[in-house]
Amino acid sequence: MLLLLLILFLLLLPLIALFLVYRPPFKLVQYFQHLWPEVLWHVPTSEKVIALTIDDGPSIYTREILDILKEYSSAATFFVIGSNAVGGHKDILQDLIRSGSELANHAMNDEPSYKLDNVELASQIRAVEQVIDKTYQLLSFAGSGPRYFRPGSGFFTIRMRKVLQELGYTLVLGGIYPHDPQIPFSTVNAAHVLSMVRPGGIIICHDGRRWTPPMLKIVLPELRRRGYRIVTITELLSSRMRCTK
């Protein structure tokens, strides 16, 4: 009997692990925030505010995403891949900023950041930083863009955190992630997001996928109906400061 129970446990263990990755309990997100306080997973706030973050842009879908954000009076932090930001995408980056969204750093290429050595990681971050800062400066913004970084693949190491600290960046992850690069179904992803929202949460989704705009068309009006403001990372952090006064 004990052997059967052990076998059952071993069979269930991978499923449990997958479930925790797909739907991390809020207590687990809080634990991560406590364990790695320099990494942003969630912001404690009493306000009904939630940050929307969109990775991997710009793409052919960015304009449609921007129109949806405008339609529902929402903003987002766009984690830009540098190699996607060259060429004909200069105007859309400026339009994102004009609309109240913000740009952040997702390295130069779509690859796992933890595989880069320190020199290459810093080089890629600085290269994208130049693209972002130039975009803000073209719009007559004083100073530079926000210093937020999200690693490719979402994994980080102690070594990476040290590099980011030296460069003056905050590492941003989140606790609401429908795994939309792997799951190409807008209704499934929308249901996942809506089932996990709470004040101070950070939603992670991806540009460059045709199913992202229809997902946002479901998620944003429902969040508004529930009384949420959908904001940037900077605004989410401001809500924490307001609540601690």
FIMITI-985271 format. One record per residue: residue in one letter; x, y, z of N, C-alpha, C, O in turn; residue number from 1. Coordinates in pm, whole numbers, plus 50000, padded with zeros to 5 digits. Each point is the difference from the previous one (the first is absolute). Example, Ala and Ser with C-alpha at 12.3 -4.5 7.8 and 13.67 -1.06 7.14 Angstrom:
BEGIN
r,n_x,n_y,n_z,ca_x,ca_y,ca_z,c_x,c_y,c_z,o_x,o_y,o_z,k
A,51319,49431,50780,49911,50119,50000,50090,50120,50000,50104,49998,50066,1
S,49861,50107,49862,50082,50119,50006,49923,50109,50073,50051,50111,50017,2
This chain:
BEGIN
r,n_x,n_y,n_z,ca_x,ca_y,ca_z,c_x,c_y,c_z,o_x,o_y,o_z,k
M,50083,49879,50000,49917,50121,50000,50086,50127,50000,49975,50094,49925,1
L,50127,49905,50160,50090,50115,50006,50072,50019,49867,50023,50113,49955,2
L,50013,49775,49982,50066,50009,49870,49908,50061,49895,50043,50080,49918,3
L,49830,49881,50085,49904,50057,49905,49981,50150,50023,49992,50078,49904,4
L,50002,49962,50223,49988,50141,50032,50122,50079,49953,49988,50112,49949,5
L,50128,49829,50069,50123,50066,49955,50001,50016,49849,50036,50105,49949,6
I,49923,49790,49980,49995,50007,49854,49899,50106,49955,50028,50078,49908,7
L,49857,49926,50158,49898,50101,49967,50054,50140,50024,49979,50090,49918,8
F,50090,49929,50193,50058,50131,50031,50101,50042,49894,50000,50114,49955,9
L,50085,49792,50005,50101,50032,49900,49937,50031,49865,50052,50082,49924,10
L,49837,49852,50046,49929,50029,49875,49933,50136,50004,49994,50070,49899,11
L,49955,49967,50218,49929,50127,50013,50094,50120,50015,49962,50113,49970,12
L,50160,49862,50075,50093,50109,50029,50025,50091,49879,49996,50122,50016,13
P,50029,49823,49864,50018,50090,49885,49875,50082,49969,50010,50115,49958,14
L,49872,49825,50062,49876,50075,49974,49983,50113,50100,49956,50109,49964,15
I,50079,49866,50162,49993,50104,50103,50095,50114,49966,49965,50117,50012,16
A,50156,49846,49945,50099,50101,49964,49951,50085,49882,50013,50122,50001,17
L,49930,49813,49899,49946,50073,49886,49887,50094,50041,49991,50112,49951,18
F,49924,49840,50139,49889,50084,50047,50052,50123,50072,49948,50110,49981,19
L,50155,49873,50103,50056,50113,50075,50066,50101,49907,49999,50120,50028,20
V,50059,49831,49863,50058,50092,49902,49890,50074,49925,50010,50121,49978,21
Y,49885,49808,49984,49892,50061,49921,49912,50091,50085,49960,50107,49955,22
R,50010,49850,50166,49913,50078,50088,50063,50013,50138,49952,49938,50096,23
P,50153,50142,49917,50064,50012,50131,49905,50062,50102,49945,50107,49973,24
P,50034,49830,50141,49914,50059,50103,50057,50135,50045,50121,50022,49996,25
F,49791,50067,50046,50045,50133,50039,50100,49993,50115,50092,50082,50006,26
K,49892,49823,50083,50094,49984,50110,50141,49971,49947,50099,50045,50057,27
L,49908,49879,49834,50129,49971,49940,50062,50126,49939,50120,50022,50011,28
V,49797,50059,49923,50048,50127,49945,50050,50090,50112,50106,50063,49987,29
Q,49820,49944,50123,50044,50079,50115,50132,49947,50056,50087,50078,50040,30
Y,49927,49791,49963,50125,49942,50049,50117,50038,49910,50107,50034,50049,31
F,49873,49960,49820,50105,50041,49907,50037,50147,50021,50118,50036,49996,32
Q,49780,50049,50026,50027,50141,50022,50082,50021,50127,50087,50087,50005,33
H,49885,49832,50098,50077,50007,50125,50141,49944,49981,50096,50053,50054,34
L,49914,49838,49870,50129,49935,49980,50094,50084,49915,50120,50008,50028,35
W,49825,50056,49868,50080,50084,49910,49938,50141,49997,49935,50035,49902,36
P,50085,50044,50202,49934,50131,50008,50042,50097,49891,49928,50096,49970,37
E,50190,49881,49969,50045,50090,49894,49936,49966,49866,50017,50073,49902,38
V,49910,49816,50091,49926,49960,49879,49853,50034,50022,49944,49972,50106,39
L,49994,50087,49792,49859,50041,50014,49908,49890,49949,50000,49966,49882,40
W,49921,49979,50210,49901,49897,49968,49858,50051,50017,49909,49963,49926,41
H,50072,50123,50174,49868,50045,50042,50021,50123,50086,50102,50012,50068,42
V,49802,50079,49931,50012,50121,50081,49885,50005,50101,49883,50002,49960,43
P,50147,50001,50169,49893,50011,50100,49931,50136,49988,50065,50105,50009,44
T,49806,49893,49971,49923,50125,49988,49854,49972,50033,49949,49890,49977,45
S,49986,50211,50077,49857,49987,50027,49917,50051,49883,49877,49985,50000,46
E,50187,50074,49901,49929,50051,49883,49970,49888,49902,50077,49904,49988,47
K,49812,50108,49941,49967,49902,49896,50074,50040,49873,49944,50060,49908,48
V,50183,49904,50090,50087,50035,49890,50083,49877,49966,50042,49925,50089,49
I,49982,50055,49782,50076,49884,49956,50086,50042,49881,49956,50076,49913,50
A,50168,49874,50083,50091,50037,49891,49990,49898,49887,49998,49879,50023,51
L,49997,50173,49856,50004,49917,49880,50138,50014,49937,50043,50111,49970,52
T,50025,49777,50010,50130,50003,49933,49993,49912,49877,49941,49892,50001,53
I,50122,50157,49892,49993,49933,49870,50141,49985,49946,50069,50100,49976,54
D,49975,49777,50005,50137,49970,49959,50010,49982,49848,49901,49976,49931,55
D,50224,50036,50021,50043,49954,49867,49968,50095,49885,50029,49968,49885,56
G,49914,50148,50144,49970,50091,49891,50121,50083,49962,50108,49983,50056,57
P,49872,50107,49847,49876,50016,49922,49987,49896,49890,50096,49933,49961,58
S,49780,50056,49990,49970,49902,49896,49887,50054,49912,49956,50114,50016,59
I,49999,49804,49893,49890,50041,49913,49869,50012,50078,49903,50055,49949,60
Y,50093,49894,50174,49879,50007,50081,50001,50115,50100,49899,50024,50067,61
T,50211,50049,49944,50011,50102,50104,49899,50112,49980,49942,50048,50097,62
R,50037,49992,49779,49903,50107,49974,49860,49959,50043,49927,50081,50058,63
E,50035,49797,49915,49869,49951,50041,49989,49996,50153,49897,50035,50056,64
I,50210,49921,50009,50001,49998,50146,49984,50141,50055,49925,50022,50095,65
L,50146,50074,49847,49988,50139,50044,49857,50050,49986,49949,50067,50090,66
D,49986,49903,49799,49862,50043,49979,49907,49941,50106,49908,50067,50046,67
I,50116,49807,49992,49918,49937,50103,50024,50067,50136,49905,50021,50076,68
L,50219,50011,49955,50031,50070,50125,49926,50134,50005,49941,50036,50102,69
K,50063,50037,49788,49931,50129,49996,49850,49981,50018,49935,50077,50071,70
E,50010,49822,49865,49856,49976,50006,49953,49980,50143,49890,50041,50036,71
Y,50193,49896,50047,49960,49970,50137,50077,50082,50104,50014,49959,50115,72
S,50036,50158,49841,50067,50096,50091,50104,49930,50087,50002,50016,50122,73
S,50084,49907,49814,50100,49919,50070,50139,50036,49951,50018,50061,49894,74
A,50080,49900,50185,50140,50020,49963,50077,49872,50032,49951,49913,50072,75
A,50169,50078,49874,50080,49880,50022,50148,50036,49997,50039,50105,49949,76
T,50041,49807,50107,50145,50009,49987,50041,49899,49893,49979,49880,50015,77
F,50080,50171,49877,50043,49915,49889,50148,49969,50015,50085,50089,49990,78
F,49946,49783,50033,50139,49956,50009,50051,49971,49859,49964,49900,49938,79
V,50120,50191,50015,50040,50005,49859,50122,49912,49976,50097,50005,50075,80
I,49897,49915,49819,50117,49930,49949,50069,50091,49899,49937,50045,49904,81
G,50190,49982,50118,50070,50098,49918,50000,49968,49852,49982,50090,49918,82
S,50038,49783,50047,50004,49963,49858,49864,50018,49933,49994,50011,49877,83
N,49899,49992,50200,49866,50025,49944,49971,50148,49986,49908,50040,49929,84
A,50172,50043,50141,49970,50143,50006,50067,50079,49889,49978,50120,49989,85
V,50104,49816,49931,50066,50070,49890,49910,50001,49877,49900,49929,49994,86
G,50139,50151,49910,49923,50002,49876,49879,50091,50010,50011,50115,50044,87
G,49874,49834,49916,49881,50085,49987,49915,50011,50124,49884,50040,49991,88
H,50170,49924,50126,49918,50000,50121,50019,50123,50088,49945,50006,50109,89
K,50132,50093,49844,50027,50118,50082,49872,50074,50036,49982,50043,50114,90
D,49929,49971,49789,49878,50076,50023,49910,49934,50104,49943,50069,50084,91
I,50044,49799,49912,49911,49932,50094,50055,50010,50142,49923,50011,50095,92
L,50209,49986,49921,50057,50017,50134,49967,50138,50056,49967,50013,50118,93
Q,50042,50087,49798,49964,50135,50044,49852,50009,50034,49961,50063,50098,94
D,49956,49873,49820,49856,50004,50025,49963,49930,50131,49907,50043,50069,95
L,50165,49850,49965,49975,49933,50128,50022,50097,50116,49920,50007,50094,96
I,50190,50068,49900,50031,50095,50106,49896,50112,50003,49952,50039,50107,97
R,50014,50013,49776,49901,50108,49993,49868,49959,50063,49930,50083,50059,98
S,50035,49789,49929,49870,49953,50048,49998,49977,50151,49894,49973,50058,99
G,50223,50038,50007,50005,49978,50144,50063,49870,50042,50015,49973,50119,100
S,50022,49944,49784,50074,49878,50031,50148,50034,50014,50040,50114,49980,101
E,50041,49786,50054,50143,50025,50016,50080,49884,49939,49948,49891,49979,102
L,50179,50137,49993,50090,49902,49941,50098,49949,50105,50046,50077,50085,103
A,49984,49795,49911,50097,49940,50089,50086,49901,49922,49977,49977,49881,104
N,50122,49966,50185,50109,49930,49934,49982,49848,50007,49982,49943,50108,105
H,50023,49992,49776,49988,49854,49993,50119,49940,49924,49989,49894,49938,106
A,50124,50177,50068,50124,49960,49935,49991,50016,49848,49897,50040,49945,107
M,50212,49927,49990,50011,50028,49857,49936,49891,49914,49945,50028,49893,108
N,50062,49848,50155,49950,49888,49920,49905,49914,50082,50001,50002,50123,109
D,49916,49922,49807,49904,49911,50064,50070,49869,50036,49998,49904,49923,110
E,50065,50093,50194,50078,49886,50045,50005,49999,50152,49978,50104,50062,111
P,50051,49782,49999,50010,49994,50146,50115,50087,50051,50116,49975,49967,112
S,49852,50125,50113,50103,50094,50045,50102,49935,50092,50115,50043,50006,113
Y,49842,49853,50067,50093,49939,50095,50116,49929,49930,50100,49969,50064,114
K,49888,50005,49807,50108,49935,49926,50108,50099,49956,50108,49960,49955,115
L,49864,50171,50058,50097,50101,49959,50102,50023,50111,49965,50000,50118,116
D,50160,50019,49845,50098,50036,50102,49980,50146,50040,49923,50072,49937,117
N,50145,49971,50168,49979,50134,50055,50022,50110,49896,49922,50095,49992,118
V,50185,49892,49930,50033,50103,49902,49891,50009,49893,49958,50110,49966,119
E,49998,49777,49982,49897,49999,49896,49866,50048,50053,49929,50075,49932,120
L,50036,49883,50189,49874,50045,50061,49999,50151,50015,49904,50066,49962,121
A,50204,49990,50094,50008,50144,50019,49998,50074,49867,49939,50106,49987,122
S,50129,49837,49913,50005,50062,49868,49861,50006,49937,49962,50102,49943,123
Q,49964,49789,50067,49865,49997,49943,49907,50098,50072,49922,50070,49936,124
I,50087,49934,50195,49915,50092,50076,50030,50144,49962,49908,50080,49981,125
R,50220,49954,50008,50036,50138,49964,49956,50033,49859,49959,50113,49973,126
A,50047,49790,49936,49958,50026,49861,49850,50032,49994,49960,50094,49932,127
V,49960,49828,50138,49855,50026,50002,49972,50129,50077,49909,50075,49964,128
E,50166,49950,50139,49987,50124,50077,50015,50121,49909,49925,50097,50013,129
Q,50171,49899,49896,50020,50110,49907,49878,50020,49910,49960,50114,49974,130
V,49982,49777,49979,49880,50009,49916,49885,50063,50077,49931,50089,49949,131
I,50050,49866,50174,49890,50051,50083,50022,50147,50034,49909,50082,49986,132
D,50211,49951,50059,50028,50138,50039,49985,50095,49881,49947,50110,50015,133
K,50098,49847,49868,49988,50085,49881,49853,50024,49966,49962,50110,49959,134
T,49955,49787,50059,49858,50014,49972,49937,50103,50093,49922,50084,49955,135
Y,50110,49910,50173,49948,50099,50094,50052,50139,49968,49926,50098,50007,136
Q,50202,49912,49957,50059,50131,49971,49939,50064,49875,49986,50122,49994,137
L,49979,49796,49908,49935,50052,49879,49865,50063,50031,49951,50085,49926,138
L,49990,49872,50185,49872,50057,50043,50018,50110,50103,49905,50043,50066,139
S,50221,50002,49948,50034,50111,50090,49980,49966,50147,49972,50089,50081,140
F,50042,49783,49954,49999,49961,50140,50139,50027,50058,50101,49965,49939,141
A,49902,50096,50177,50128,50023,50066,50052,49869,50059,49921,49917,50045,142
G,50210,50065,49954,50057,49882,50063,49987,49877,49912,50014,50007,49878,143
S,49960,49879,50185,49999,49872,49930,49870,49926,50025,49916,50043,50080,144
G,50068,49844,49850,49884,49915,50023,50013,49923,50130,50104,50005,50065,145
P,49790,49923,49973,50006,49920,50124,50110,49895,49993,50032,49950,49893,146
R,50023,50018,50221,50107,49900,50007,49944,49869,50055,50031,49959,50112,147
Y,49886,49977,49805,49944,49868,50034,50053,49899,49900,50012,50029,49881,148
F,50020,49852,50168,50050,49894,49913,49926,49871,50030,49982,49962,50116,149
R,49976,49971,49779,49944,49864,50014,50087,49906,49917,50017,50020,49880,150
P,50039,49878,50185,50089,49909,49928,49926,49912,49901,49888,49957,50025,151
G,50176,50018,49863,49945,49904,49905,49987,49864,50066,50093,49952,50065,152
S,49793,49985,49918,49959,49871,50059,49953,50013,50143,49944,49905,50055,153
G,50077,50213,50010,49948,50022,50134,50088,49948,50112,49967,50021,50117,154
F,50141,49912,49852,50088,49946,50104,50111,50099,50031,50045,50074,49913,155
F,49998,49927,50213,50109,50088,50040,50092,49928,50097,49963,49898,50059,156
T,50157,50157,49956,50099,49942,50090,50055,50110,50090,49977,50118,49977,157
I,50097,49840,50125,50067,50098,50087,50094,50087,49918,50008,50121,50022,158
R,50062,49818,49885,50093,50075,49915,49928,50107,49920,50048,50113,49990,159
M,49836,49852,49953,49923,50097,49923,49951,50113,50087,50003,50116,49959,160
R,49951,49852,50161,49950,50104,50090,50109,50101,50033,49974,50119,50013,161
K,50150,49832,50002,50111,50090,50028,50026,50094,49883,50023,50119,50019,162
V,49975,49826,49859,50019,50083,49880,49893,50107,49992,50030,50117,49974,163
L,49845,49845,50048,49889,50095,49992,50012,50108,50107,49972,50117,49974,164
Q,50070,49843,50144,50018,50098,50107,50107,50102,49962,49984,50120,50023,165
E,50125,49832,49918,50107,50090,49959,49954,50096,49890,50047,50114,49992,166
L,49861,49840,49924,49949,50084,49891,49883,50088,50043,49954,50084,49923,167
G,49997,49898,50201,49891,50082,50050,49862,49955,49957,49909,50082,49989,168
Y,50074,49787,49986,49872,49948,49953,49926,49922,50109,50061,49938,50086,169
T,49807,50069,49906,49913,49913,50080,49958,49882,49914,49953,50019,49887,170
L,50062,49860,50165,49959,49880,49929,49851,49979,50026,49957,49987,50115,171
V,49964,50008,49779,49854,49991,50011,49952,49866,49946,50025,49966,49884,172
L,49907,49959,50199,49932,49879,49956,49850,50020,50020,49945,50096,49946,173
G,49987,49820,50128,49856,50015,50021,49940,49869,50046,50067,49897,50004,174
G,49806,50108,50032,49934,49881,50052,49879,49953,49921,49935,49902,50037,175
I,50034,50169,49852,49883,49964,49920,50046,49980,49856,50017,50095,49924,176
Y,50004,49779,50041,50062,49969,49871,49927,49883,49936,50008,49887,50050,177
P,49921,50137,49841,49924,49891,49935,50083,49909,49909,49946,49913,49933,178
H,50187,50109,50066,50087,49920,49914,49953,50006,49854,49991,49899,49930,179
D,49980,50224,50028,49943,50019,49868,50094,49968,49884,49950,49974,49890,180
P,50183,50026,50126,50080,49953,49886,49975,49853,49967,50012,49959,49885,181
Q,49953,49963,50217,49977,49857,49980,49853,49965,49978,49969,49894,49945,182
I,49940,50194,50099,49857,49970,49993,49933,50101,49906,49974,50112,50042,183
P,49998,49851,49835,49952,50096,49900,49848,50016,49997,49941,50009,49892,184
F,49997,49996,50225,49854,50011,50007,49962,50120,50085,50021,50001,50121,185
S,49924,50102,49814,49974,50125,50070,49900,49984,50114,50016,50062,50105,186
T,49880,49855,49876,49900,49985,50105,50057,49927,50122,49968,50034,50114,187
V,50115,49866,49861,50064,49928,50111,50092,50092,50077,49999,50002,50123,188
N,50081,50075,49806,50093,50092,50065,49927,50110,50076,50041,50039,50109,189
A,49851,50011,49833,49922,50103,50069,49939,49946,50128,50002,50067,50103,190
A,49944,49812,49892,49941,49940,50119,50105,49980,50109,49973,50020,50118,191
H,50146,49941,49841,50110,49982,50096,50032,50132,50069,50008,50005,50123,192
V,50010,50100,49799,50033,50130,50058,49890,50047,50094,50028,50041,50113,193
L,49848,49953,49843,49889,50052,50080,49978,49920,50128,49946,50052,50098,194
S,50095,49822,49902,49983,49919,50120,50105,50030,50106,49987,49957,50114,195
M,50119,50117,49849,50112,50021,50091,50022,50146,50039,50090,50029,50078,196
V,49830,50061,49869,50025,50142,50029,49972,50032,50146,49911,49943,50063,197
R,50168,50151,49988,49982,50055,50133,50073,50134,50004,50092,50021,49921,198
P,49871,50070,50167,50069,50129,50006,50150,49984,50015,50048,49921,50081,199
G,50025,50156,49839,50145,49996,50006,50064,49893,49913,50123,49985,50002,200
G,49797,49941,49922,50054,49893,49917,50071,50052,49876,49980,50114,49959,201
I,50102,49801,49983,50071,50032,49877,49968,49892,49897,50034,49883,50019,202
I,49900,50157,49873,49964,49908,49892,50115,49997,49898,50053,50104,49962,203
I,49983,49777,49997,50102,49981,49897,49933,49941,49876,49939,49893,50007,204
C,50073,50176,49880,49955,49940,49874,50096,50044,49890,50095,50073,50026,205
H,49879,49883,49852,50099,50014,49895,49945,50061,49872,49892,49964,49952,206
D,50184,50130,49996,49978,50055,49867,50048,49895,49898,50060,49900,50037,207
G,49911,50124,49837,50049,49910,49897,49918,49874,49982,50038,49912,49924,208
R,49849,50079,50146,49911,49884,49987,49862,50051,49958,49948,50095,50059,209
R,49994,49841,49842,49871,50049,49949,49889,49983,50102,49897,50067,49990,210
W,50121,49845,50110,49895,49976,50100,50007,50097,50117,49912,49998,50087,211
T,50190,50088,49918,50008,50096,50111,49896,50110,49990,49933,50027,50100,212
P,50048,50039,49785,49895,50103,49995,49860,49950,50040,49934,50066,50080,213
P,50019,49819,49866,49867,49955,50045,49996,49964,50149,49895,50013,50063,214
M,50216,49942,49993,50003,49975,50144,49979,50131,50076,49923,50005,50096,215
L,50146,50100,49862,49987,50129,50067,49859,50057,49984,49950,50070,50088,216
K,49987,49900,49798,49861,50046,49979,49904,49936,50099,49893,50055,50026,217
I,50144,49831,50028,49918,49935,50104,50039,50049,50139,49915,50032,50082,218
V,50217,49975,49943,50051,50028,50134,49975,50145,50042,49952,50025,50110,219
L,50081,50071,49804,49997,50140,50043,49860,50049,50037,49985,50061,50105,220
P,49912,49915,49813,49868,50047,50042,49950,49934,50128,49930,50063,50079,221
E,50106,49809,49941,49956,49932,50121,50072,50057,50123,49938,50016,50106,222
L,50190,50014,49881,50071,50064,50112,49941,50137,50031,49985,50036,50117,223
R,49982,50038,49781,49937,50131,50021,49864,49983,50069,49965,50078,50089,224
R,49961,49822,49869,49869,49975,50062,50015,49968,50148,49916,50038,50081,225
R,50192,49893,49955,50026,49966,50139,50058,50117,50081,50022,49988,50120,226
G,50001,50124,49813,50048,50118,50071,50150,50018,50002,50050,50083,50075,227
Y,50023,49842,49843,50145,50012,49996,50045,50110,49904,49936,50027,49899,228
R,50176,50036,50137,50076,50081,49906,50114,49913,49947,50068,49932,50078,229
I,49954,50071,49791,50106,49921,49937,50111,50097,49966,49982,50090,49918,230
V,50135,49892,50146,50103,50103,49999,50138,49943,49967,50017,49879,49980,231
T,50080,50211,50015,50139,49963,49980,50063,49956,50133,49942,50016,50107,232
I,50178,49928,49883,50076,49964,50120,50028,50125,50084,49990,49995,50123,233
T,50045,50114,49814,50029,50123,50073,49879,50046,50080,50013,50037,50117,234
E,49869,49960,49823,49879,50040,50071,49967,49901,50111,49953,50041,50106,235
L,50070,49831,49871,49976,49901,50105,50088,50027,50121,49954,49993,50114,236
L,50172,50037,49862,50090,50032,50111,49957,50128,50072,50017,50012,50121,237
S,49926,50082,49805,49949,50123,50062,49885,49969,50094,49984,50066,50103,238
S,49933,49835,49862,49888,49965,50087,50050,49945,50132,49937,50022,50104,239
R,50177,49908,49896,50057,49950,50125,50045,50117,50087,49980,50000,50122,240
M,50079,50099,49815,50047,50115,50078,49883,50077,50058,50007,50048,50113,241
R,49883,49964,49810,49883,50070,50053,49941,49927,50119,49953,50062,50096,242
C,50049,49804,49898,49939,49921,50107,50084,49995,50126,49950,49967,50107,243
T,50180,50067,49881,50087,49997,50118,50012,50136,50067,50064,50013,50104,244
K,49874,50088,49837,50005,50134,50061,49909,50007,50122,49991,50104,50065,245
